[in-house]
Amino acid sequence: MAKKPDNTNYKVIAENRRARFDYAIDEDLECGIQLMGSEVKSLRLNQSNIAESYAAVEEGELWLVNSYIAPYEQAMFGHEDRRRRKLLVSKKQLSDLWNATQRKGMTLVPLVMYFNDRGIVKVKIGIAKGKKSHDKRETQAKRDWSRQKQRLLKEHG
């Protein structure tokens, strides 16, 4: 989960909670996102979803694909709710991401979308490798065991 600064402007908009279950995340990267005005207004009302979305490097640019931002009703010029949105990263970061996806077979998964301390929308992208079903079962077993261990400590402690 994203670190929460002390500033009160920090606010999580959408979180992909399933990503850490489905993928083994090696590292994460904060990047900006190019939005229309009506999209920002809609995000301020918490009307978005990044659960089924992914990021891809195409033609020298980083794109957020299949993310959902609900249409803003009061907007004069609305937006398409599932359009591709450009993610803003440096050229070096972009080349690193391209190398990770093309050469190493990694996937770019959006983890969390949030307003940072300055009120700007940011997306945290995880560079991840897909887990196999036995890895997922192992993760579930570890989670169950830690929960059971906490219960036992609470009872006897």
Secondary structure by P-SEA (a helix, b strand, c coil): ccccccccccccccccccccccccccccccbbbbbcaaaaaaaaaccccccccccccccccccccbbbbccccccccccccccbbbbbbcaaaaaaaaaaacccbbbbbbcccccccccbbbbbbbbbbbbcaaaaaaaaaaaaaaaaaaaaaaacc
